[in-house]
Amino acid sequence: MGQLDGKVALITGASSGIGRAIALRFGQEGAKVVVNYLGGEGEKADARKTQADEVVAGIGAENALAVACDVAKRDQVQAMVDAAVARFGRLDVAVNNAGIEIKKPFLEVPDNEWDLVLDVNLRGPFLVTQIAGRQFLAQDAIAGRETRGKIVNISSTHEDIPFPDYTSYCVAKGGLRMLCRDLSVYFAPMKININNIAPGAIATPINQHVLDDPEESAKALSEIPWGRFGTPEEVASMAVFLASEQSNYVTGSTFYMDGALAG
């Protein structure tokens, strides 16, 4: 018996990194999984589709579905949730994992880069949470299950810790922290949980430039009291707990996974 047997989960940005690890682990725990990736044209878009298809194959095609969607576009998010329900009959868990960061000194940040980071990292979770929340309440409740749905946001230690030259990212993650706290109060009477996971330095493709540079890697490790980078699989384990019925009384919280980086 898996911890997520009978649940249908949607994970945004699930073609690589933390999202990929969460999708695969959810599949191992018995969930039906919707693997979201950013569509588009060109080599990068083709690579994302290939990666998403590989995740689906890793879970099993009968239990997973790859869906291209820009999480900042309401019509695309609605279509993605509709596709999940059409394929699997319902939706029980939404994991807001898709994210982007752009390094630039604040005085040099152009409008389009600011808007892009806020769109993906904050507007995306707003749209997914709202549309998924409506679906949670529209579908029949499961007999014997206390909750109507679970929202898990992949935030960052930078929802709380400043990060010079990444102001837009910090602002978006700080907003995600308050979105979680505010909606926990709003959703509690409806029996919908919402929680954040705040990873620190995790060994993912987005951090590959640090991992590949001995000097940068040593500098990063010197700031982590635990003495190593975290793994996507460790984050996935926390996501399983927050998506399972073991966490029903847990809502509105941020769980730091950072090797004591935040202190």
N, C-alpha and C positions, 0 to 999 in steps of 0.2 A: 504494500500500500504506500503510495506516494503522499507527500504532504499537500499536494495540490490536485489530487484526484478529483475529477468532475468539474474543474474550473477551466474557464476560457480566459486567456490573458493576452493583452496587447502590449507589445514592447516597442517603443519608438527608438529609432537609431539602433536597430538590432543586428545590423549586418557586420559589425566589428566591435572590438573592444569590450567594454563593460556590458553593453547591450547584448552582444553576441553571447557572452558568458551567462547572462541572465536567461536568455531565451533557451539555450541548451539545458541549463539546470532546471528551468521550469518544465521542459519536456521530460526530463528524467524523473521529475516529481509527479508526473501524471497529468499535467495541464495540456490543453489544446492551446497552441501558441500562434499568434499573429505577429509575423516578423516584418516590422516596418523598415523601410529604407528610403532615402531620398532619390527620386527618379531623375529624369532629365535626359540630356543627350551628350554624347562624347565618351571618351575613354573612362573618365572617372565615374560617370553614371553607369556605364556598362560594368565596371569593376564592382560597384556597389550591388548591382543586381546579381552578379555572379556570386558575391559573398552571401547575399541574402538567400539565394537558392541553396548554397552549401549549408547554411544553418537549417533550412527546412529539411534538407536531406539528412542532416545529423539528428534531427528530432524524429523524422519519419513523415513522409508526404501526407499520410492519412491524418496526421495530428498537427500539422502546421501549414501556414499559408503566408506567402510573401506578398506584401502590399506596398507599392510605391506611393509616397505621400509627402508633401511639404507640410510639416506640422503647423506652420504659420498661416496656412490657408484654410479657412473654415469649411469651404465646400469639399476640399480634399480630405479633411479629418472626418467630416460626416460620412463621406463615401467609404472611408476606411473602416469606420465602426459598422456601417451598414454591411460591408463585405464580411466582417467578422461574424456578425449575427446571421447573415445568409448562409455562411459555411458551417458554423458550429452551433447556431441556435440561440446564443446568448453571449453576454460579456460579463465577467466577474472581476477582472483585475486590469488596471491600466498602469503601466510603468512609463513615466516620463523621463526618458533617458537621452533623447537626441540633444546634442549640444554643440556649441562652437565657441572658440575663443580667438581673438585677434590681438596681438601684441602691438601697442602703439602708445607713445606718450600722449597724455590727455589733450594737450594743446594742438596736437596734430591729427586728432581723430575726425574723419569726415562723417557727414550725416549718414551716408549709406552704410558705412561699417558699423556705426552705433546702432542703426536701425536693424541691421542683420542680426547682430548678437542678441539684442533684446527680443527680436521676433522669434528666433529659434529657442532661446533659453527661458523666455518668460511668457510670451504670447502663446507659444506652442503648448506648454503645460496648462495655460488657461483654457485654450480651446479643447484639448484632449480631455481635461478634467470635467469641463462643463458638458461636453457631448457624451462622454462615458457615463457621467453621473446621471444624466437624463435616461440613458439606456438602463442603468442599474435599477432605476425606479420604475421604468416602464415594463420590464419583464417580470415574470412570476418569481416570487421568492422561492428559495429551495427549502423544503421541509427539513427542520432540524438544524438549519444554518442560521446563526444569529445575525450575520451581517448581510447587507444587500450588495456591497461592493468594496473594493480596496483600491486605493490610489497610492502608488509609491513613486516619489520624485527622486531622481538622482541629482542631488545638488552638488555641493562642494564645500570644503573647509572655508572657501572664500565667500560663503554666505555670511561669514562673521569676521574673517581675517582680511585686512587690506592686501592688495597685490598690485603694486605700482606698475603702470603701463598696461594693465588689464582692467581699467576702470569699468568699461561696459560689462564685462563678465562678472565682476564683483557686484555691480548694481543689479544685474539680472538675478544672480544667485541670492542676493539679499532680499530681493522681491519674492523669490520663490520661498524663502523662509517664512515671510509674512503671509503669503498665499496659503501655505500649509497650516499655519497657526490659526488664521482667520477661518478657513474652511473647515478645520476640525470642529470648531464650535457650531458652524452652520450645518455641517453634515451629521453630527453626532445623533440628533433625534431621528435621523433617517437611517441610522445604522450603517453609515459609510465611513470607513477609516481613511485617513490620509496622513502619510508620514514622509519624512525626507531621510535619505542616506547622504551623508557628506563625506565622500572619499577625499583623501589627501593625495599623495603621490602614488599613482597606480601604474603598473607596467602595461601600458596600452599603446597603440599606434600614435595617439595624440602626443604622447610623451617620448616617442622613439628618439627624437633628436637629443633629448637629455640622456637617455640610456646609452646612446651611441658615442657620447662625448665624455671621456673619462673625467675631465675637469668639471664639467657641469654635473655629472652624476655624483662625483664625490662631494660637491657643494650641496647638492640636494640631500644626500644621505646624512650630511653633517647636521642638518636641521631636523632630522627625524630621530627622536630618542630610541625608537625600536630598532633602528639600524638597517632597515631594508625598505624597498618599495612594496606596496601591497599588490595583490593580484586581483584580476577581474573575478576570479572564482570566489574569492573571499567576499567581495561585494555581492555577488550572486547569492551566497548563503544568507546574508542579511535580507536580501530582497525576498527570498523564499519565506523566511519567517514572517515578514511584514505582509506578504500576500496570503499567508495561511490562516487557518482558524485559531492558531496558537497565539495570535496577536490581537484578538478582538477588543481587548480593553486598552490597547495602545493606539493613541491617535494624537496628532498635533506635535509630534516630537521629531527632532533631528538626531540621527545616530551617526556620530563621527567615526570614521574608519580611516585613521591617519597615523597610527603608530605613535600617538601622543604629540603629533606635530602642533596641534592647536593648543596643547597644554591643558 
